[in-house]
C-alpha cells in the first residue's frame, strides 16, 4: 500500500505532462486561445497587470437579473500549465438548459503567464468571490454557488472550497470565496506527504515546491479538510494513471471522518479525462452529466 500511494503521489506531480498530451489530442478549435464560446456572455472577473481574466456565462432561457438562481463556475484542466475554458462549454450549456447560471472561467497558467499553481488557486478564489459579489446583478443566489473542474481545474475548485487563505489583498474580504458545493472530475487532491505515504526525497520536494510556488501543503486539498467543508461530488475513472482513483478514495474517507458529505462515483477502466465532451461516443460525458445532475438535484439546485 505504501509503495502504491507513493507512486500515486508522483503521478500527481507529473500531472502537467500527461495533461498536456491529452490537450494535444483535442481539436484545434477546442485548444484555440483566447477561446470562442458560442452563446456565452463574457465578463472580466479579475485583472492582473495587463491580463484580463474572463468568465464565459451561459444563462437559462428568459433569465432576468431579478431571478435568484443557483450558479456554477467551472475551471479547466491542463496541469496548471495549459488548457482553455472551452473544456466545460457543453456542461455549461446543459446546466443552463436545466435552469442554472453556468459559467467557465479563465485563469492564469504557466505556458501563457509564467505563473505557479498557487496563482491558479488565487484566481479560482477570485472567480468565486466575483460571482458572489455580483450575484444580484447576475440573477444568482449567493448561497447556491458551485465550483467545478477537471484535473488541475478540479484541484483549483477543491481549493476554493477548502483553502481559507490565498485571498488577493485588494479584494473585498467580507465576501466569501468559498462555494456552497463542489463537483470535481478526476481532481488532483493530494499534493503533499500524507499518512501512510512514503516520504518524499529532497529532490522531489524541491521540484514540487518550484511548480507550486510555495510549500505544496498550502494548496493540497486533503490537508485542508475541516468539519464544515462543502458537500462534494467526485467523478473519477478507476483506470486513471495520472491522478489515481485511490487518491479520491482517501479524500472521501477524510471528508467522511470530518463529518462532511462526499460522494465518489467510479467508472471502471476509464482513464484521465474520460468525461470530456467529444471523447469517444460521449457516453462517459453523458454518464457524468447525469451523475452531476442527480447530485445538484439532491441539493435543491436543480429541479428533478
C-alpha positions as CSV (number, residue, x, y, z in Angstrom):
1,X,0.0,0.0,0.0
2,X,2.8,2.5,0.9
3,X,4.5,1.9,-2.4
4,X,1.3,2.4,-4.3
5,X,0.5,5.6,-2.5
6,X,4.0,6.9,-3.2
7,X,3.6,6.2,-6.9
8,X,0.2,7.8,-6.8
9,X,1.6,11.0,-5.4
10,X,4.3,11.0,-8.1
11,X,1.6,10.8,-10.6
12,X,0.0,13.9,-9.2
13,X,3.4,15.7,-9.5
14,X,3.6,14.7,-13.2
15,X,0.0,15.7,-14.0
16,X,1.0,18.6,-16.2
17,X,3.0,16.5,-18.7
18,X,0.2,13.9,-19.2
19,X,-2.5,16.7,-19.2
20,X,-0.6,18.4,-22.0
21,X,-0.6,15.2,-24.0
22,X,-4.4,14.9,-23.5
23,X,-4.8,18.5,-24.5
24,X,-2.9,17.9,-27.7
25,X,-5.4,15.2,-28.7
26,X,-8.2,17.8,-28.7
27,X,-9.3,19.6,-31.9
28,X,-7.5,22.8,-32.9
29,X,-10.8,24.7,-32.3
30,X,-11.0,23.4,-28.7
31,X,-7.4,24.4,-28.0
32,X,-7.7,27.9,-29.5
33,X,-6.8,30.7,-27.2
34,X,-8.5,33.0,-26.4
35,X,-11.4,30.7,-26.8
36,X,-14.7,31.4,-28.6
37,X,-17.7,30.0,-26.9
38,X,-20.9,30.5,-28.9
39,X,-23.8,31.9,-26.9
40,X,-21.8,32.9,-23.9
41,X,-21.7,36.4,-22.3
42,X,-18.2,37.4,-21.5
43,X,-17.3,39.4,-18.4
44,X,-14.0,40.2,-16.7
45,X,-13.7,39.0,-13.1
46,X,-10.1,39.9,-12.4
47,X,-7.3,42.0,-13.9
48,X,-3.6,41.2,-13.1
49,X,-1.3,43.8,-14.7
50,X,-2.4,43.8,-18.4
51,X,-4.0,40.3,-18.2
52,X,-7.8,40.3,-18.1
53,X,-9.3,37.1,-16.8
54,X,-12.8,36.4,-18.1
55,X,-15.8,34.2,-17.3
56,X,-18.0,32.8,-20.1
57,X,-21.5,32.8,-18.8
58,X,-24.4,30.7,-20.1
59,X,-27.8,31.9,-18.8
60,X,-31.1,29.9,-18.8
61,X,-33.7,30.9,-21.4
62,X,-35.5,34.1,-20.4
63,X,-33.1,34.6,-17.5
64,X,-33.5,38.0,-15.7
65,X,-31.3,39.9,-13.3
66,X,-34.2,39.7,-10.8
67,X,-34.0,35.9,-10.8
68,X,-32.4,34.2,-7.9
69,X,-30.9,31.1,-9.5
70,X,-28.1,28.6,-8.4
71,X,-24.9,29.1,-10.3
72,X,-21.8,27.0,-11.1
73,X,-18.3,28.1,-12.2
74,X,-16.0,25.5,-13.9
75,X,-12.2,25.5,-14.0
76,X,-10.4,23.8,-16.9
77,X,-7.7,21.2,-16.6
78,X,-4.2,21.3,-18.1
79,X,-1.7,20.7,-15.2
80,X,-1.7,24.4,-14.2
81,X,0.3,24.8,-17.4
82,X,-2.2,24.9,-20.3
83,X,-5.9,24.5,-21.1
84,X,-8.9,26.6,-22.0
85,X,-12.3,27.4,-20.6
86,X,-13.9,25.8,-23.6
87,X,-13.4,22.4,-22.0
88,X,-16.6,22.8,-19.9
89,X,-18.7,24.6,-22.6
90,X,-21.1,21.7,-23.1
91,X,-21.6,21.1,-19.3
92,X,-22.4,24.8,-19.0
93,X,-24.9,24.7,-21.8
94,X,-26.5,21.6,-20.3
95,X,-26.9,23.1,-16.9
96,X,-28.2,26.4,-18.3
97,X,-30.9,24.4,-20.1
98,X,-31.7,22.9,-16.6
99,X,-32.1,26.4,-15.1
100,X,-28.7,27.2,-13.6
101,X,-26.5,30.1,-14.4
102,X,-23.4,28.2,-15.6
103,X,-20.0,29.7,-16.4
104,X,-16.5,28.5,-17.3
105,X,-13.6,30.7,-16.1
106,X,-10.2,31.5,-17.5
107,X,-7.3,31.6,-15.1
108,X,-3.5,32.1,-15.4
109,X,-1.4,29.2,-16.4
110,X,2.3,28.7,-16.7
111,X,2.5,28.5,-20.5
112,X,0.8,31.8,-21.1
113,X,1.5,33.8,-17.9
114,X,4.6,32.1,-16.3
115,X,2.7,31.5,-13.2
116,X,2.7,28.9,-10.5
117,X,0.0,26.6,-9.3
118,X,-0.6,28.8,-6.3
119,X,-1.6,31.6,-8.6
120,X,-4.2,29.3,-10.3
121,X,-5.8,28.9,-6.8
122,X,-5.7,32.6,-6.2
123,X,-7.5,33.2,-9.5
124,X,-10.1,30.5,-8.7
125,X,-10.9,32.0,-5.4
126,X,-11.2,35.4,-7.1
127,X,-13.7,34.0,-9.6
128,X,-15.9,32.5,-6.9
129,X,-15.8,35.8,-4.9
130,X,-16.6,37.8,-8.0
131,X,-19.6,35.6,-8.7
132,X,-20.9,36.0,-5.2
133,X,-20.2,39.8,-5.2
134,X,-22.1,40.2,-8.4
135,X,-24.9,37.7,-7.6
136,X,-27.7,40.3,-7.5
137,X,-26.7,41.8,-10.9
138,X,-26.3,38.3,-12.5
139,X,-29.6,37.0,-11.1
140,X,-27.8,34.4,-8.9
141,X,-28.5,33.1,-5.4
142,X,-25.2,33.9,-3.5
143,X,-25.9,31.0,-1.2
144,X,-26.1,28.4,-4.0
145,X,-22.8,28.7,-5.8
146,X,-21.0,25.6,-7.0
147,X,-17.3,25.3,-8.0
148,X,-16.5,22.6,-10.5
149,X,-13.5,21.5,-12.6
150,X,-11.4,18.7,-14.0
151,X,-7.9,17.5,-13.2
152,X,-5.9,20.7,-12.3
153,X,-9.1,22.6,-12.6
154,X,-10.7,20.2,-10.2
155,X,-7.8,20.9,-7.8
156,X,-8.5,24.7,-8.2
157,X,-12.2,24.1,-7.5
158,X,-11.4,22.0,-4.4
159,X,-9.1,24.7,-3.1
160,X,-11.8,27.3,-3.4
161,X,-13.8,25.2,-1.1
162,X,-11.2,24.1,1.4
163,X,-8.2,26.6,1.5
164,X,-9.0,29.5,3.7
165,X,-6.1,31.7,2.8
166,X,-4.6,32.9,-0.6
167,X,-7.0,35.8,-0.9
168,X,-5.9,38.7,-3.1
169,X,-5.1,41.8,-0.9
170,X,-7.2,44.2,-3.0
171,X,-10.4,42.1,-2.9
172,X,-13.2,42.5,-0.5
173,X,-12.6,40.1,2.4
174,X,-16.2,40.5,3.6
175,X,-17.3,38.4,0.6
176,X,-16.6,34.7,0.8
177,X,-14.6,33.0,-2.0
178,X,-15.9,29.6,-0.8
179,X,-18.5,27.8,-2.9
180,X,-21.5,26.1,-1.3
181,X,-20.8,22.8,-3.1
182,X,-18.2,21.2,-5.4
183,X,-18.3,18.9,-8.5
184,X,-14.9,17.5,-9.3
185,X,-13.8,15.5,-12.3
186,X,-10.7,13.4,-11.7
187,X,-9.2,16.1,-9.5
188,X,-5.7,16.4,-8.0
189,X,-6.4,16.2,-4.3
190,X,-3.1,15.2,-2.6
191,X,0.0,17.4,-3.3
192,X,2.0,16.8,-0.1
193,X,3.0,13.8,2.0
194,X,0.0,12.1,3.7
195,X,-0.4,9.5,6.3
196,X,0.7,6.1,5.0
197,X,2.7,7.5,2.1
198,X,6.4,7.1,1.6
199,X,8.2,10.3,2.5
200,X,9.3,12.4,-0.5
201,X,13.0,12.7,-1.1
202,X,14.5,16.2,-1.0
203,X,14.8,16.4,-4.8
204,X,11.2,15.6,-5.3
205,X,10.1,18.1,-2.7
206,X,12.2,20.8,-4.3
207,X,10.7,20.1,-7.7
208,X,7.1,20.3,-6.4
209,X,7.8,23.4,-4.4
210,X,9.1,25.0,-7.6
211,X,5.9,24.2,-9.5
212,X,3.6,25.2,-6.8
213,X,5.5,28.4,-5.9
214,X,5.3,27.6,-2.1
215,X,5.1,24.7,0.3
216,X,2.8,22.2,-1.6
217,X,0.8,21.6,1.6
218,X,-0.5,25.1,1.2
219,X,-2.7,24.0,-1.8
220,X,-3.1,20.3,-1.0
221,X,-6.8,19.9,-0.7
222,X,-6.8,16.9,1.6
223,X,-4.7,18.7,4.1
224,X,-7.3,21.5,4.5
225,X,-10.4,19.4,5.2
226,X,-12.4,20.7,8.1
227,X,-15.8,19.9,9.6
228,X,-17.7,22.4,7.6
229,X,-16.4,21.6,4.0
230,X,-18.9,22.0,1.2
231,X,-20.8,18.9,0.0
232,X,-18.7,17.3,-2.8
233,X,-19.2,15.0,-5.7
234,X,-16.1,13.4,-7.3
235,X,-16.4,11.6,-10.7
236,X,-13.2,9.6,-11.3
237,X,-12.0,6.9,-13.7
238,X,-10.8,3.8,-12.0
239,X,-8.2,3.4,-14.7
240,X,-6.7,6.8,-14.2
241,X,-2.9,6.7,-14.1
242,X,-2.4,10.4,-14.0
243,X,-4.4,11.0,-10.8
244,X,-5.0,7.6,-9.4
245,X,-8.5,6.6,-8.2
246,X,-7.1,5.7,-4.8
247,X,-6.4,9.4,-4.1
248,X,-10.1,10.2,-4.5
249,X,-10.9,7.4,-2.1
250,X,-8.6,8.7,0.5
251,X,-10.0,12.2,0.1
252,X,-13.6,11.0,0.6
253,X,-12.5,9.0,3.6
254,X,-11.0,12.1,5.2
255,X,-14.2,14.1,4.3
256,X,-16.4,11.5,6.0
257,X,-14.2,11.4,9.0
258,X,-14.7,15.1,9.4
259,X,-18.4,14.7,9.1
260,X,-18.8,16.0,5.6
261,X,-20.7,14.8,2.6
262,X,-18.5,13.4,-0.2
263,X,-19.8,11.1,-2.9
264,X,-17.3,9.3,-5.1
265,X,-18.6,7.8,-8.4
266,X,-16.0,5.5,-10.0
267,X,-16.0,4.5,-13.7
268,X,-14.5,1.1,-14.5
269,X,-11.3,1.1,-16.6
270,X,-11.7,4.8,-17.5
271,X,-8.6,6.9,-17.9
272,X,-7.8,10.5,-17.1
273,X,-10.1,13.0,-18.9
274,X,-12.7,10.3,-19.7
275,X,-15.6,12.7,-19.0
276,X,-14.7,15.3,-21.7
277,X,-17.3,16.1,-24.3
278,X,-16.1,14.8,-27.7
279,X,-14.2,11.9,-26.3
280,X,-15.3,8.6,-27.9
281,X,-19.0,8.3,-28.3
282,X,-19.7,10.8,-25.5
283,X,-21.2,8.1,-23.4
284,X,-19.0,8.9,-20.4
285,X,-19.8,12.6,-20.8
286,X,-23.4,11.7,-20.7
287,X,-23.0,9.4,-17.6
288,X,-21.0,12.1,-15.7
289,X,-23.5,14.8,-16.6
290,X,-26.3,12.6,-15.3
291,X,-24.5,12.0,-12.0
292,X,-23.8,15.7,-11.7
293,X,-27.5,16.4,-12.3
294,X,-28.5,13.9,-9.6
295,X,-26.1,15.5,-7.1
296,X,-27.3,19.0,-7.8
297,X,-31.0,17.9,-7.6
298,X,-30.2,16.4,-4.1
299,X,-29.1,19.8,-3.0
300,X,-32.1,21.5,-4.4
301,X,-30.1,23.4,-7.1
302,X,-31.9,21.6,-10.0
303,X,-35.5,20.5,-10.2
304,X,-35.9,16.7,-10.6
